[in-house]
């Protein structure tokens, strides 16, 4: 049985970030990068094997014109019932090694993870489901943070291109799709946030019954300097009493 015993390595992730940094910055229609083989096939296959199916977790289902047959919101119950390996992966995506990787890759300093995974976490889209083109929400209102990055990690072994489900990235004026990214096993996508960074998978998913489009999502933020913030200082030591 797959156990939560893997850890992301800062040493291994730094050269990976450096190797993709230029690609991220120059990608169209907005900064993004696709990294295949992120965790390795063995580990990714194990994670896919324990990803909850349609009846395997307390999903919240969304069926609206903008999105249909999409399951998510497991963070409402703190991912209870989700396999420990997947919960460990979510923790690693919030940890130092992955944050350092993202900062080196994107050049954005001071990134802050969201341990509550608001709007993120595990997603499963079923046959016939879709996600219309959209630009993501821009603020974490609870913590007064600005959204900067979206990370998507796909866990779909044996994904057939005929099933659709490609992540589409569209131009700012919504006239053309400039990138298509298939949701294949062990593929990591890092995207910059922006109010004209249109993306989605708008066509109805054509996977067989019993299959779904499995995604692990994490969002990252930065804090803005406040004019009312006190001046920074190091530790204040009490005087030593004689």
C-alpha positions in Angstrom: 0.0 0.0 0.0 1.2 3.5 -0.9 2.3 5.4 2.2 3.0 9.1 2.9 6.7 8.6 2.9 7.9 10.8 0.0 9.3 14.3 0.4 10.1 16.9 -2.2 13.8 17.7 -2.4 15.0 21.3 -2.5 18.3 20.0 -4.0 16.5 18.3 -6.9 13.8 20.9 -7.4 16.2 23.9 -7.8 17.8 22.8 -11.1 14.4 21.8 -12.4 13.1 25.3 -11.7 16.2 26.9 -13.3 15.8 24.7 -16.4 12.2 25.9 -16.9 12.5 29.5 -15.8 12.9 31.1 -19.2 10.1 29.0 -20.7 7.8 30.1 -17.9 8.5 33.8 -18.4 8.1 33.8 -22.2 5.2 31.4 -22.6 2.0 32.6 -24.4 -0.6 33.7 -23.8 0.6 34.3 -20.3 3.4 33.0 -18.1 3.1 29.2 -17.5 5.1 26.1 -17.7 4.3 22.4 -18.2 6.6 19.9 -16.4 6.2 16.2 -17.1 7.4 13.4 -14.9 7.3 15.7 -11.8 7.1 12.9 -9.1 8.0 9.9 -11.3 5.7 7.3 -12.8 5.8 4.9 -9.9 4.8 7.4 -7.3 2.3 9.2 -9.5 0.6 5.9 -10.4 0.3 5.1 -6.7 -1.3 8.5 -6.0 -3.7 8.0 -8.9 -4.7 4.6 -7.5 -5.8 6.1 -4.2 -7.5 9.2 -5.7 -11.1 9.1 -4.6 -13.7 8.2 -7.2 -17.1 9.8 -7.6 -18.5 7.9 -4.6 -15.3 7.6 -2.6 -15.4 10.9 -0.8 -17.8 13.6 0.5 -17.5 15.6 -2.7 -19.6 18.7 -3.4 -20.9 18.5 -6.9 -21.2 21.6 -9.1 -23.7 21.6 -12.0 -24.1 25.1 -13.5 -23.8 26.6 -16.9 -20.2 27.6 -16.1 -19.2 24.2 -14.8 -20.9 20.9 -14.8 -20.3 17.4 -13.3 -17.3 18.8 -11.3 -16.6 17.4 -7.8 -14.5 19.2 -5.2 -14.6 21.0 -1.9 -13.1 18.2 0.2 -11.3 20.8 2.3 -14.7 21.6 3.9 -14.1 18.5 6.1 -10.3 18.8 6.2 -9.9 16.1 3.6 -11.3 13.4 6.0 -11.3 10.0 4.3 -8.8 11.0 1.7 -5.8 8.7 1.5 -2.8 9.8 3.6 -0.5 9.9 0.6 -2.7 12.5 -1.1 -3.0 14.5 2.1 0.8 14.3 2.4 1.2 15.6 -1.2 -1.1 18.6 -0.3 1.2 19.3 2.7 4.3 19.1 0.5 2.8 21.5 -1.9 2.5 24.0 1.0 6.0 23.3 2.3 9.4 25.1 2.0 10.9 23.0 -0.8 8.0 23.5 -3.1 7.7 27.2 -2.3 11.4 27.7 -3.0 10.9 25.8 -6.3 8.1 28.1 -7.3 10.0 31.3 -6.4 13.1 30.2 -8.4 10.9 29.2 -11.3 8.8 32.4 -11.5 11.0 35.0 -9.8 8.2 35.9 -7.4 9.5 36.3 -3.9 7.6 35.8 -0.6 5.1 33.3 -1.9 2.5 32.2 0.7 0.7 28.9 0.5 -2.9 28.3 1.5 -3.1 25.5 4.0 -6.9 25.7 3.8 -6.9 25.1 0.0 -9.8 27.5 -0.6 -11.2 26.6 -4.0 -8.3 24.2 -4.5 -7.4 20.7 -3.2 -8.7 17.7 -5.1 -11.0 18.1 -8.1 -12.7 15.3 -10.2 -14.6 16.1 -13.4 -16.9 13.3 -14.6 -18.1 12.3 -18.1 -19.9 15.3 -19.7 -18.4 17.8 -17.3 -16.7 21.0 -18.3 -15.2 24.2 -16.9 -16.0 27.3 -18.9 -13.2 29.8 -19.8 -12.6 32.1 -16.8 -10.0 34.2 -14.9 -9.5 33.1 -11.3 -10.5 35.0 -8.2 -7.7 37.4 -7.3 -7.7 37.8 -3.5 -7.7 35.7 -0.3 -10.0 38.0 1.6 -9.6 36.2 4.9 -5.8 36.9 4.9 -5.8 40.0 2.7 -3.4 38.3 0.3 -3.0 38.8 -3.5 -3.2 35.7 -5.7 -0.1 35.1 -7.8 0.1 31.5 -9.0 -2.0 28.4 -9.7 -0.5 25.0 -9.6 -2.2 22.0 -11.2 -1.0 18.4 -10.9 -2.7 15.7 -12.9 -3.3 12.1 -11.9 -4.8 10.4 -15.0 -3.1 7.3 -16.1 -3.8 6.0 -19.6 -5.6 9.2 -20.6 -6.9 9.0 -24.2 -6.7 12.3 -26.1 -10.1 11.5 -27.6 -11.6 12.0 -24.2 -10.8 15.7 -24.3 -10.2 17.6 -21.0 -7.3 19.6 -22.3 -6.6 22.8 -20.3 -7.0 25.6 -22.8 -5.2 28.9 -22.3 -6.8 31.8 -24.3 -5.5 35.2 -25.4 -6.4 38.2 -23.4 -9.0 39.3 -26.0 -10.6 35.9 -26.0 -10.1 35.5 -29.8 -7.9 32.4 -29.9 -6.7 29.4 -27.9 -2.9 29.7 -27.7 -2.1 26.6 -25.6 -3.6 23.2 -24.9 -2.4 21.0 -22.1 -3.6 17.4 -21.8 -4.3 16.3 -18.2 -1.9 13.3 -18.3 -0.4 11.4 -15.4 2.4 13.1 -13.5 2.1 16.5 -15.3 2.6 19.7 -13.3 1.3 23.0 -14.6 2.3 26.3 -13.0 0.4 29.4 -14.2 0.6 33.1 -13.4 -2.6 34.7 -12.1 -4.1 37.6 -14.0 -7.6 39.1 -14.7 -7.2 38.4 -18.4 -5.5 35.0 -18.0 -8.5 33.1 -19.5 -8.4 29.3 -19.1 -10.6 26.3 -18.7 -11.7 23.0 -20.4 -14.9 24.2 -22.0 -15.8 21.1 -24.1 -17.8 18.3 -22.5 -15.5 15.5 -21.2 -15.9 12.3 -23.2 -14.1 9.9 -20.9 -15.9 6.5 -20.2 -18.3 6.1 -17.3 -16.2 5.3 -14.2 -13.3 7.5 -15.3 -12.8 11.1 -14.4 -10.3 14.0 -14.8 -8.4 14.0 -11.5 -6.5 17.1 -10.5 -4.6 18.3 -7.4 -4.7 22.1 -7.3 -2.9 24.6 -5.1 -3.0 28.4 -5.1 -0.2 30.8 -4.0 -0.3 34.4 -2.8 1.9 37.3 -1.7 1.3 40.0 0.9 1.4 43.6 0.0 3.3 46.1 2.1 1.1 48.2 4.4 2.0 51.8 5.2 0.7 51.2 8.7 3.0 48.2 9.3 5.5 48.8 12.1 9.2 49.0 11.1 10.9 45.6 11.0 13.4 44.8 13.7 15.1 41.8 15.1 14.5 40.3 18.5 14.2 42.7 21.4 16.2 41.4 24.4 15.2 42.3 27.9 18.0 44.0 30.0 20.0 41.5 32.0 19.3 42.0 35.7 22.3 42.3 38.0 
